[in-house]
Amino acid sequence: MLLDPTAPIDTQGGFCCDICKATFSSYDAYLDHCNSRLHLRNAGTNLPTERVDDVARIRARLAWLKQKKVAKGELKQTASQDPKTFFEDRLQKKEDQHSAERRKRYDKKKGRSPAS
């Protein structure tokens, strides 16, 4: 709440944006304003956004990032494998793990010894 709304902006309570000549009663409102288009436009900050519709550019960027991680040692190099086959193998492996876990829980619930 502002202490004196009739007072000049400099002497009012709250948070003041000198660029936009606006006063805010809460810090959250002030931060929202500082990140708004109006404030950024008044401040002369130009934040262009680039829309990428070219799939080839996206794939090239992802490949570059992958190579960068491999070079740093953060990612293991896998054998060149068809991505579809690689995905299907991983999916099958996850399904097998899931079914084994379900079977284990079922056996535990029924009091059976786990099947090997």
C-alpha positions as CSV (number, residue, x, y, z in Angstrom):
1,M,0.0,0.0,0.0
2,L,1.3,3.4,-0.9
3,L,1.8,5.7,2.1
4,D,0.6,8.9,0.4
5,P,-0.8,8.6,-3.1
6,T,-1.0,12.4,-3.5
7,A,2.7,12.9,-2.7
8,P,5.3,13.2,-5.5
9,I,6.5,10.0,-7.0
10,D,9.9,10.4,-5.3
11,T,8.4,10.5,-1.8
12,Q,5.8,7.8,-2.1
13,G,6.2,4.4,-0.4
14,G,6.7,1.3,-2.5
15,F,8.9,0.6,-5.5
16,C,9.5,3.2,-8.2
17,C,10.6,2.7,-11.8
18,D,12.4,6.0,-12.8
19,I,12.4,5.0,-16.4
20,C,8.6,4.5,-16.7
21,K,7.6,6.9,-13.9
22,A,5.6,4.1,-12.3
23,T,5.2,3.1,-8.6
24,F,4.4,-0.3,-7.3
25,S,3.3,-1.4,-3.9
26,S,4.9,-4.8,-3.9
27,Y,8.3,-6.1,-5.0
28,D,6.7,-8.8,-7.1
29,A,4.7,-6.3,-9.1
30,Y,7.9,-4.2,-9.6
31,L,9.8,-7.3,-10.9
32,D,7.0,-8.2,-13.2
33,H,7.1,-4.6,-14.6
34,C,10.9,-4.7,-15.0
35,N,10.5,-7.8,-17.2
36,S,7.6,-6.4,-19.2
37,R,7.7,-5.3,-22.8
38,L,6.7,-1.7,-21.9
39,H,9.6,-1.3,-19.5
40,L,12.1,-2.9,-21.8
41,R,10.9,-0.7,-24.7
42,N,11.1,2.4,-22.5
43,A,14.6,1.4,-21.4
44,G,15.7,1.0,-25.0
45,T,16.5,-2.6,-24.6
46,N,15.9,-4.6,-27.7
47,L,15.4,-8.3,-27.1
48,P,14.8,-9.9,-30.5
49,T,13.4,-13.3,-30.5
50,E,14.3,-15.7,-33.2
51,R,11.8,-18.2,-34.4
52,V,13.4,-21.3,-35.9
53,D,11.2,-23.2,-38.3
54,D,14.0,-25.0,-40.2
55,V,14.2,-28.6,-39.0
56,A,17.6,-29.0,-40.6
57,R,19.0,-26.1,-38.5
58,I,17.6,-27.6,-35.3
59,R,19.0,-31.1,-36.1
60,A,22.4,-29.5,-36.9
61,R,22.4,-27.6,-33.6
62,L,21.4,-30.8,-31.6
63,A,24.2,-32.7,-33.3
64,W,26.7,-30.0,-32.5
65,L,25.6,-30.0,-28.8
66,K,25.9,-33.8,-28.7
67,Q,29.5,-33.7,-30.1
68,K,30.4,-31.0,-27.6
69,K,29.2,-33.2,-24.7
70,V,31.0,-36.2,-26.1
71,A,34.2,-34.2,-26.4
72,K,33.9,-33.1,-22.7
73,G,33.3,-36.7,-21.7
74,E,29.8,-36.0,-20.3
75,L,28.2,-38.4,-22.9
76,K,29.3,-41.8,-24.0
77,Q,29.8,-42.2,-27.7
78,T,27.4,-44.9,-29.0
79,A,27.9,-47.0,-32.0
80,S,26.3,-45.5,-35.1
81,Q,22.9,-47.1,-35.0
82,D,19.7,-46.3,-36.7
83,P,17.8,-43.9,-34.3
84,K,14.6,-45.8,-34.8
85,T,16.2,-49.2,-33.9
86,F,18.0,-47.5,-31.0
87,F,14.8,-46.1,-29.6
88,E,12.9,-49.4,-30.0
89,D,15.7,-51.2,-28.2
90,R,15.6,-48.8,-25.3
91,L,11.8,-49.0,-25.2
92,Q,11.9,-52.8,-25.1
93,K,14.5,-52.7,-22.3
94,K,12.3,-50.3,-20.2
95,E,9.2,-52.5,-20.8
96,D,11.2,-55.6,-19.7
97,Q,12.3,-53.8,-16.5
98,H,8.8,-52.6,-15.8
99,S,7.3,-56.0,-16.2
100,A,10.0,-57.6,-14.0
101,E,9.3,-55.1,-11.3
102,R,5.5,-55.7,-11.6
103,R,6.1,-59.4,-11.4
104,K,8.3,-59.0,-8.3
105,R,5.7,-56.8,-6.5
106,Y,3.0,-59.3,-7.4
107,D,5.0,-62.3,-6.1
108,K,5.8,-60.4,-2.9
109,K,2.1,-59.5,-2.4
110,K,1.0,-63.1,-2.9
111,G,3.8,-64.4,-0.7
112,R,5.5,-66.4,-3.4
113,S,9.2,-66.7,-3.9
114,P,10.4,-64.7,-6.9
115,A,10.4,-66.6,-10.2
116,S,13.7,-66.9,-11.8
